[in-house]
Amino acid sequence: MRIFAFFEKLLEPTAVPADQPPPPAGLVAFYWHYARQARGLVFLLFLVGSIVAVLDTTIPVFIGRVVTLVSNNAPADMLHAAWPQLLGMVLVLLVLRPAALLAQNLVTNQAIAPGLTNLIRWQSHWHVVRQSWSFFQNDFAGRIANRVMQTGPALRESVVAGTNAVWYILVYGGGAILLLAHSDLWLALPVLVWFLGYAALLRYFVPRLRDRSRAMSEARSGLTGRVVDSYTNILTVKLFARPRDEDDFVRQSVDEHTAAFRNQVRLITRFGFTLATLNAGLLVGTGTVAVWLWSVGAVEVGVVAMALPLAWQISNISGWVAQNVTAIFENVGVVQEGMRSIAVPLQMSDRADAGELEVDRGGVRFEHVQFGYGTERGVLHGIDLTIAPGERVGLVGRSGAGKSTLVNLLLRFYEVESGRILIDGQDIVLATQESLRRHIGMVTQDTSLLHRSIRDNIAYGRPGATEAEVRRAAARAHSLDFIEKLEDWQGRKGLEAHVGERGVKLSAGQRQRIAIARVILKNAPILILDEATSALDSEVEAAIQEQLDDLMKDRTVIAIAHRLSTIARMDRLIVLDEGRIVESGTHAALLESGGAYARLWQRQSGGFYEHGIPTDRDAAEDEVSLEQNETRTQWPGQRQVNTGR
């Protein structure tokens, strides 16, 4: 056990600093990026593999030597005359070779297999999880995870197999040629011809194996992505009674994978047949030359006994190497496919000189901000907005007006295309993203919880929070009562209960309250509420609204809500339309102005105004006006209502 522990500790995957340079895009450079972190072990594997190959080369030599001794000595005299040679052979076969094989297995199985595999997985995950939000929006989560998980063992296997197999055949084959040539140059000729044929065989088949392996790996990841997508959205599949459509969706990928698989193994079969023919030629050629040389008295019978096992062993090794070469390039294909998610530069990395954002007051300013997800039409057009420290601002507008985009830019999920965003006078581009988001708490409409305990989900807002602080946050979010009644499928209760993937074990309202508790615990100076109470019933919403009012005190708040009644009490409402601010003011002032906000309010309230006004005829005219505005590229002008602030 001590020797196992020694080798196992030679490479601890998570002990190596994860913040390595980003994995490079070139295949060889990508391999070296990870292999160099275990280069001592790779060299050790190379060394012990060479020793094993040399020791294996001695076996046919021993066979030939024994045959020679038996042929040249009388039975009564052989042991007395040859016991030192025989003892040396015994020591090599019983002691040295098993010891070398043990060392090779210890390096491969105890040090490299778990260590390098999980080092690659750990560092790949570390890099991928820091990709931008849009990176994950553009691919299946299942496919990304599959690439991270499969690249580690594939890269490790190809490095180990390449070191063992290729080097073994070179050492063993080279040793065989030297031994045969030492006995007679003609004996080395069949092996030399075989080596040339083997090299030509690899040159032809290996690139094709690599390409077909990559195609099969891509098909396998696509299949995994589709299967995971169906499972992740199983509720939608059930609600719309569409399992047959999901069958078709997955069947297409299964068929693509089957075709790629068949294409690969077809080439492997051709490779195996060609190699078997080449090996047969080696055996026949070596045997013919050896017997001919013996028949003319050029070599002893012991040389024949040595040459044939050497040729047979080379044939066996070449088959083993061929299998390893196939596996190597199948794994190379997996690595190449995995590189499509791993060897991707961070799309929104922090600047080299980025510092920690310091937030004392929480003032936010958007200066001439333009953004359009790279489209010509754009989404936000010259947004100028100042939010004073402690001010509560509501963003209002139809779907697609740019409300969520504005918030996403503040969180730096995307970079502004022009203009800048300041917090307490600091350009957020000059701050690290982690320090920026530490100062912002957000409750989203589509609340997603981690598949962990409720305590872990709440404490996610502030790692290291005490039990009392977690319970206090849950109580303030009106969630402690239902939490204490929960029990999961493994009998864990209360805060220990697990919530299922994305929180599926809880109702939408319960998930929302857990998310609010998490933000309460985070206690950030800037608070974003994106439809924060949309999933709550009226009674719970009223109760939580009191807690939100308390949470919003002395904080800068940006709230988005389609139900205008939930943000009517904000200090100021900002009305967006087609990426421009068209109105700004208090709820009452905006109603009195009779502009865009008043028309939106009219739609939701059915004509009941706090301050009385538009008639049904006016509302109908406003409806037509709003529909016309949807086709305009911009509003005629921006209305600013003086609120006295």
WOHU-V908817 format. One line per field, one symbol per residue. phi: phi as a letter, one per 20 degrees, with the letter a starting at -180 (. if undefined). psi: psi as a letter, one per 40 degrees, with the letter a starting at -180 (. if undefined). burial: 1 if it has 16 or more other C-alpha atoms within 10 Angstrom, else 0. A space follows every 50 residues. Layout:
BEGIN
phi = ???
psi = ???
burial = ???
END
This chain:
BEGIN
phi = .ffgffffefbegeefgfefgggfefffffffgefffcfffffffgffff fffffffffffffffffffffdcfgfefffedfffffffffffedfffff ffffffffeeeegfffgffffffffgfffeffgfgffebffffffffffe fgfffffffffffffffffffffffffffffffafffffgffffffffff ffffeffffffffffffffffffgffffffffdfffgffelcffffgfff ggfffffffffffffffffffffffffffffffffffffffffffemece fffffefffffffffffffffffffgfgefffffffffffdeedggfcff ffefdffddddnfccddlfcablneffmcdcmfcbddfgnedcdecqfgn foffffffffemfcefebnbcdclmdfffedfffffffecdbdefefddf fbffgffffgfbgnffgfffffffffelcfffffefbefdnfclfefedn flnffdfffffffffffffgfflefdcdddlfdfedffffffffgfffgf fffmceccddbeefffdfeffbddedblmcedbbrfgffffffmefffff fgffemnedfdmegffffffffgfffffffeeebfgadedefdnf
psi = ddddddddedhhdedhhdfiiihididdddddddddefdddddddddddd dddddddddddddddddddddeiiddeddddedddddddddddddddddd ddddddddddddddddddddddddddddeeiiddddeeihdddddddddd dcdddddddddddddddddddddddddddddddhdddedddddddddddd ddddddddddddddddddddddddddddddddfddddddeffdddddddd dddddddddddddddddddddddddddddddddddddddddddddeedii ddddddddddddddddddddddddddddddddddddddddddfhihdgii idehahhhhddfihhhhfhiiffeiddidhgfhhhhhiheihhhhiiihe deddddddddefdihidiaihihfehhedeiiddddedehihhidghhii gaidddddeddgheiiddddddddddefeddddeeihaeeehibeehiei hefeeiidddddddddddddddfidhhhhgfdedeiiddddddddddddd dehfihhhhhhdhddeedeidihhhihfeihdihaidddddddfaddddd ddddefehidfdbiidddddddddddddddeidiidihhhhhee.
burial = 00000011011010000100011100000110111001001100110111 11111111111111111110000000000000000100100110011001 00111111011111111111111110110011001000011111111111 11111111111111111110111111101100110011111001100100 01001101111111111111111111111100000010000000010001 00110110011011001100100011011011101110111010000011 11111111111111101110111111111111111111101111010100 00001010101111111111110000001111111011111111111000 11101110111111110001111101011111100111111111101111 11111111111100000011111111111100100110000011111111 00101101111111111111111111111111111100011001101100 11001111111101011111111111111111111110111101011111 110000100000110000100110000000000000001000000
END
